[in-house]
Amino acid sequence: MTTTLYSVTGMTCDHCVKAVTEELLQLDGVSQVAIDLPTGAVTVTSEQDLARDAVAAAVDEAGYALA
């Protein structure tokens, strides 16, 4: 298992957190997503390292951006 910390900008509410979480959980191998809304910190647990481009695309699909 791999745990990686990302920073996401633009999230302001629980709906934002839900949208980002749902998109990230669709990535192959992702088993857990934890988001700290006040800081924008997103912790992703996955079976293997994820390509940053794939994570950025998932976050973008939710309407937000990696910092």
N, C-alpha and C positions, 0 to 999 in steps of 0.2 A: 504494500500500500504506500501511496505517496500523498503527502499533504502539501499544498501550495497556497501561498497567500497572494492575493491580487488586491488592487485598489480600483474601485468602480466609482465613477463620478455621476452625479445627477439624481441619485436615489434620495427621495424625500419622505417616503411613507411605507407602510406595510405592503401596499399593493406593488410598489417598486421592488421590494424584497422578494415577494412571491413571483413576480415576473422573471426576475433574474435567476432565482432558484430553479424555477421550472425549465428555463432554457438550458441552464448548466447541467441539470440532471439528465437531459436528453443526450449529452455527449457520451460516447462509448467509454465504459469503465468508471464513470463517476458514480460514487456510492453515497456521498454526503456533501452538502453545501451548507455552510454557516455564514451568516452575514451580520456584521455589526453596523447597523444603520447610521448612527452618528458619525462614525469614522469612514464609512464606505469600504471597510475591510471585508474581503470575501475569502473564506477559507474553503478550498475544494479538496476533497479526499477522493482519490481515484486509484484504480488498479495499477496504472502506469503513468509516466509523465505525459502531460497533455501538451499539444502544440499550442503555443501562445496565440497563434492566428485562429485556431478553432475556438478557444476561449473568448477571444475578442469578438468573433463572429456571433457567438451565442449571446454575449452581453449586448452587442449591437442589435440583434434581433429583438431583444427585450426592450430596446429603446434607450440604452445607456452606453457608456464607453469605459474602457479600461484607462486608468490614469497612467 
